[in-house]
Amino acid sequence: MRCARFVALIALAAGLVTGGGALAASAEKGRTAYIRHGCWQCHGFEGQGASSGAKLAPNPIAIEAFTAFVRTTAGRMPPYSEAILSNEDLADIYAYLQSVPKPADAKSIPVLNQ
């Protein structure tokens, strides 16, 4: 049963990425959902990570792995079922994490190069 659920999640995530009849993700809505669902409390407001939560952005893990982890995690983070976090909100949160810009290269910051 668990394997079938995992396969279904991977298929859903693949549809989100490829657009195959899937949801159109919104980074703006994703930021709102990220805050509303409390993700920021452990992962920071921009997914930068903290002592209680992993770094999520920039460059989040692949959508398939992200979706599978959020739905089935058995670690310190509780799993977020579809009843708690809709597939649309999950896709939007992923779009938000993808939209977080990379930090400036240290070589481009004059005071760090003195």
C-alpha positions in Angstrom: 0.0 0.0 0.0 2.8 2.4 0.9 4.6 1.7 -2.3 1.4 2.4 -4.4 1.0 5.7 -2.5 4.6 6.6 -3.2 4.2 5.8 -6.9 1.0 8.0 -7.0 2.9 10.9 -5.4 5.7 10.6 -8.0 3.1 10.6 -10.8 1.5 13.7 -9.3 4.8 15.4 -8.9 5.8 14.6 -12.5 2.5 16.0 -13.7 3.2 19.2 -11.8 6.5 19.6 -13.5 5.5 18.7 -17.0 2.1 20.4 -16.9 0.3 17.3 -18.0 -3.2 18.5 -17.0 -1.6 19.6 -13.7 -1.9 22.7 -11.6 -0.3 26.0 -12.6 2.0 26.8 -9.7 2.3 30.4 -8.4 5.3 31.6 -6.5 3.3 34.4 -5.0 0.6 32.0 -3.7 3.4 29.7 -2.6 4.9 32.3 -0.3 1.5 32.9 1.3 1.0 29.1 1.7 4.6 28.7 3.0 3.8 31.3 5.8 0.2 30.1 6.4 1.3 26.5 6.9 4.2 27.5 9.2 7.0 26.3 7.0 9.0 29.4 7.9 9.1 28.5 11.6 11.7 25.8 10.9 13.0 26.6 7.5 13.2 30.4 7.6 11.2 33.0 5.7 13.1 32.3 2.4 13.8 28.6 2.9 17.3 29.4 4.0 17.2 26.8 6.8 17.7 27.1 10.5 18.7 24.9 13.5 15.4 23.2 13.4 14.8 22.8 9.7 16.8 22.1 6.5 17.7 24.6 3.8 15.1 24.4 1.1 16.1 27.3 -1.2 17.6 28.4 -3.5 17.8 25.3 -5.7 15.2 23.1 -3.9 15.5 19.3 -4.4 13.5 17.8 -7.4 9.8 18.2 -7.1 9.3 14.4 -7.0 11.6 14.1 -3.9 10.1 17.2 -2.3 6.6 16.0 -2.7 7.4 12.5 -1.5 9.2 13.8 1.6 6.5 16.3 2.6 3.8 13.7 2.3 5.5 10.7 3.9 8.3 11.9 6.2 8.7 10.0 9.4 11.5 12.3 10.8 11.3 15.4 13.0 9.0 17.0 10.5 5.4 15.7 10.5 4.0 14.4 7.2 1.6 16.8 5.6 -1.3 14.9 4.1 -3.4 16.3 1.2 -6.1 17.1 3.8 -3.7 19.5 5.5 -1.7 20.7 2.6 -3.4 20.6 -0.8 -1.5 19.5 -3.9 -2.1 23.0 -5.3 -0.5 24.6 -2.2 2.4 22.2 -2.3 3.0 23.0 -5.9 2.8 26.7 -5.1 5.2 26.4 -2.2 7.7 24.6 -4.5 7.3 27.4 -7.1 8.1 29.9 -4.3 11.2 28.0 -3.2 12.3 27.9 -6.9 11.8 31.7 -7.1 14.2 32.5 -4.2 17.2 34.2 -5.7 20.7 32.8 -5.2 22.8 35.0 -2.9 25.4 37.3 -4.4 28.9 35.7 -5.1 31.2 36.8 -2.3 33.7 38.1 -5.0 31.1 40.6 -6.1 30.9 42.2 -2.6 33.7 44.8 -2.3 34.0 44.9 1.5 34.6 41.1 1.5 37.5 41.4 -0.9 39.6 44.0 1.0 
